[in-house]
Amino acid sequence: MAGRENGATTVSATMYLASKVGIPVFVTGGIGGVHRHGENTMDVSSDLTELGNTPVAVISAGIKSILDIPRTLEYLETQRVTVAAYRTDEFPAFFTQTSGCKAPARVESPEHCARVIDANIRLEQKSGILIAVPIPREHSASGSLIESAIQQALQEAREKKITGNAETPFLLARVNELTGGASLASSIP
């Protein structure tokens, strides 16, 4: 930003920068969250704490499937983050339309989303909003295929002692390999 150049950032960094220049909403693929076994490792994405501290709305395909979605939703509740799913009662799982988790709230239209975002701004909330939009059915990878690949990739990461910030890139790449590219294809429709 200082060099006025393009660059990739995390969701948390994008939220921070958006808030500094007056951008109230942005779209991303998936957000970070509580890692599986995060209750032991305390590996929690800074995306969650930024959502709790920055009044910006994030529209995404949900929480990355390699993470612990139920614990992430609990963490977001603790951070006072408004969480809603678009036209569904079930929270989406990034690669698939369903996660097995009930969505805390539901929005029905772009206008409904705008009203929720506007209310957050008018009430001067200090926390953000997460609106999860399920991936279109035609781009949704098979949930069981993805989950099986995730479990294998997690096992391999443990065996190779890959942890911390090296874990997510490893898991995403390995899941893509194990699914023959289906996970990547479903993440960029």
Residue pairs with C-beta under 8 A, 6 or more apart in sequence:
1 7
1 17
9 17
10 32
10 45
10 46
10 47
11 28
11 31
11 32
11 45
11 47
11 50
11 58
11 60
12 32
12 45
12 46
12 47
12 49
12 50
12 51
14 26
14 28
15 26
15 47
15 50
15 51
15 54
15 56
15 58
15 128
16 50
16 54
18 24
18 26
18 56
19 54
19 55
19 56
23 56
24 55
24 56
24 57
24 117
24 121
25 56
25 57
25 58
25 59
25 117
26 56
26 57
26 58
26 59
27 58
27 59
27 60
28 58
28 59
28 60
29 60
29 61
29 94
29 187
29 188
30 60
30 61
30 62
30 63
30 64
30 65
30 94
30 187
31 45
31 47
31 48
31 51
31 58
31 60
31 62
31 63
31 64
31 130
32 45
32 46
32 47
32 48
32 63
32 64
32 67
32 168
33 44
33 45
33 47
33 48
33 63
33 64
33 67
33 68
33 69
33 71
33 72
33 75
34 43
34 44
34 45
34 48
34 67
34 68
34 71
34 72
34 75
35 41
35 43
35 44
35 45
35 67
35 68
35 167
36 66
36 67
36 68
36 154
37 43
37 68
38 44
38 68
38 71
39 71
41 163
43 163
43 164
43 167
44 75
45 67
48 72
48 75
48 76
48 79
48 81
49 79
50 128
51 58
51 76
51 79
51 81
51 127
51 128
51 130
52 76
52 78
52 79
52 80
52 81
52 127
52 128
53 79
53 126
53 127
53 128
54 127
54 128
55 120
55 121
55 124
55 125
55 126
55 127
55 128
56 128
56 129
57 113
57 116
57 117
57 120
57 128
57 129
57 130
57 131
58 128
58 129
58 130
58 131
59 113
59 131
59 133
60 130
60 131
60 132
60 133
61 92
61 94
61 132
61 133
61 134
61 135
61 187
62 69
62 91
62 92
62 93
62 94
62 99
62 132
62 134
63 69
63 72
63 73
63 91
63 93
63 94
63 99
63 132
64 94
64 168
64 172
65 93
65 94
65 95
65 96
65 99
65 146
65 147
65 150
66 150
66 153
66 154
66 168
66 171
66 172
66 175
69 91
69 93
69 99
69 100
69 101
70 101
73 83
73 91
73 101
73 104
76 83
76 130
77 83
77 104
79 127
80 125
80 126
80 127
81 127
81 128
81 129
81 130
82 104
82 105
82 116
82 120
82 125
82 127
82 128
82 129
82 130
83 91
83 103
83 104
83 105
83 129
83 130
83 131
83 132
84 103
84 104
84 105
84 106
84 107
84 113
84 116
84 129
84 130
84 131
84 132
85 91
85 92
85 103
85 105
85 106
85 107
85 131
85 132
85 133
85 134
86 106
86 107
86 113
86 131
86 132
86 133
86 134
87 106
87 107
87 108
87 134
88 97
88 103
88 106
88 134
89 102
89 103
89 106
90 97
90 98
90 99
90 100
90 101
90 102
90 103
91 99
91 101
91 102
91 103
91 104
91 132
92 98
92 99
92 132
92 133
92 134
92 135
93 99
93 100
93 143
94 135
94 187
95 135
95 140
95 141
95 143
95 146
95 183
95 186
95 187
96 135
96 140
96 141
96 142
96 143
96 146
96 186
97 134
97 135
97 137
97 140
98 134
98 143
103 132
107 113
107 116
107 131
113 131
116 129
116 131
117 129
120 128
120 129
134 140
135 186
135 189
136 189
138 189
139 185
139 186
139 189
140 186
141 179
141 182
141 183
141 185
141 186
142 182
145 179
145 182
146 175
146 179
146 182
146 183
148 178
149 174
149 175
149 178
149 179
149 183
150 171
150 175
152 174
152 178
153 170
153 171
153 174
153 175
153 178
154 171
156 174
157 163
157 167
157 170
157 171
157 174
160 170
162 170
172 183
175 183
176 183
176 184
